[in-house]
Amino acid sequence: MRRRDFLQRSALAGALAISRPVIATANRDPAVSDSLGPDPEPFEFDELTIAELQEGMKSGKLSARTITRKYFDRIEDIDKRGPAINTVIEINPDAMAIAEALDRERKEKGARGPLHGIPILIKDNIDTADRMMTTAGSLALFASTPSQDAFVARRLRESGAVILGKTNLSEWANFRSNHSSSGWSGRGGQTKNPYVLDRNPCGSSSGSGAAAAANLCSATIGTETDGSIVCPSSTNSLVGIKPTLGLVSRSGIIPIAHSQDTAGPMARTVADAAVLLGALTGIDPRDSATRSSRGKSHSDYTRFLDKDGLRGARIGVSRAYFNFNDQVDKRMEELIRRIKKLGAVVIDPADIPTKGKFDDSEFEVLLYEFKADVNAYLAGLGPKAPVRSLKEVIEFNEKNRDKEMPYFGQDIFIKAQGKGPLTDKKYLQAVRKNHLLSRGQGIDFIMRQHRLDALIAPTGGPAWPTDWINGDHFTGGYSSPSAVAGYPHITVPAGYIFGLPFGISFFGASYSEPKLIKYAYSFEQATKVRRAPRFLPTVSFRE
């Protein structure tokens, strides 16, 4: 099976007091609007970085309460009215009180760190033990309130971040149907791409991508199994970091597959993404994979930011991931020349020899692990959970077809339900194949052969039109080898094609985040590509 076929079939598309407690309404589909309303008002925090907001609070010109209030107003103006991009599925009713408490703490004790008082939105598959739900966008989990925070949510709270609310996503992290529309969920409806509103925001972390791009918060948290951080980051002109498996805990996150799932930051700058990544790391007793990060993780990744970081670096070009869009290829050639001028030694081509050879086995592993992992998650919610197994979710969807399956079905769910236990020989062979071909005979092989520090490729192409009839139209790009290997992958804004963003990927060996952040930052500072979205109703062919 070709990669494009796999992505379409598995639906990964790259396969995740203010006193109004819940914003989303079930089965709301605002992708097509009769009127876009007036142009959005100028926003004083447009494109402001975490460091700039932090400096405003330090000087006394800003407070966490003021910042939180203004981001709530921005959500109302942009997300729920005006262009109505529909990224926020639920507001945290305690956010203002949390912000006020953090302001008092700053005055009495000082700031906890760089995220103190900074509003962050998180994806609605990340557990929070508060007055918000965790539903993966599914009505089957409506009113589900976990008993404890996900490790990621707890780390954000400990860092002093204000969890502003939760973002819409492709329902069940885009692992329900091979005809799905990225950014659609039964609970939240369709999220739009803020650059061009009739285009798709891509991947399961679509709401996180669109929200960060539209300046509805300082940064967001997404999750990825294959492409679901990097694809929405690419199509929304963001920096997205898909970390090494084990660097960030998976506990308390509604799963697809434990061999590939991870959370990670999505932000407008490399520096902001680095700040957020440092806050998320740590050993979690609830996730054994995090033990591998001991001695390899960092609480501060900003120390690897280096404008001259590409000088002397050996960078390989993965040509096999080009040739899906002429305009992307043309821009990539210009960017490769720029990387050379920044002092990098470019090895071109440096192709992963196993490309496409583990697409079938990847999907097989995901089906097996999804059944096992989601059953374990649902059973762990306790006796009051609205559903307790994948079988019950399938039955719920059938009983509520008009709300849950108006455009596409649940064929992937049914395939997963038919799988046996994780002791099956077929599953164990597929896992071994995946790791051999993606690691030792894949990324590790090509890096050793050419003595590379990192590889680059286009992350993806311009966003496709949202299509509820046929589903996603993913055209090409890079994500699978890093996802299957469990290796790090960073995407950075690389340009615009008819107003639609695309990104460049930097990826490499296990736990090479410090190097990748250094190269990504050097590239970003030399190019400064990102610009804020204009909420255009459709594509303009005059750039």
Secondary structure, 3 states (H helix, E strand, C coil): CCHHHHHHHHCCCCCCCCCCCCCCCCCCCCCCCCCCCCCCCCCCCCCCCHHHHHHHHHHCCCCHHHHHHHHHHHHHHHHHCCCCCCCEEEECCCHHHHHHHHHHHHHHHCCCCCCCCCEEEEECCECCCCCCCCCCCCHHHCCCCCCCCCHHHHHHHHHCCEEEEEECCCHHHHCCCCCCCCCEECCCEECCCCCECCECCCCCCHHHHHHHHCCCCCEEEEEECCCCCHHHHHHCCCEEEECCECCECCCCECCCCCCCCEEEEEECCHHHHHHHHHHHECCECCEHHHHHHCCCCCCCCHHHCCCCCCCCCEEEECHHHCCCCHHHHHHHHHHHHHHHHCCCEEECCCCCCCCCCCHHHHHHHHHHHHHHHHHHHHHCCCCCCCCCCHHHHHHHHHHCHHHHCCCCCCHHHHHHHCCCCCCCHHHHHHHHHHHHHHHHHHHHHHHHHHCCCEEEEECCCCCCECCCCCCCCCCCCCCHHHHHHCCCEEEEEEEEECCEEEEEEEECCCCCHHHHHHHHHHHHHHHCCCCCCCCECCCCCCC
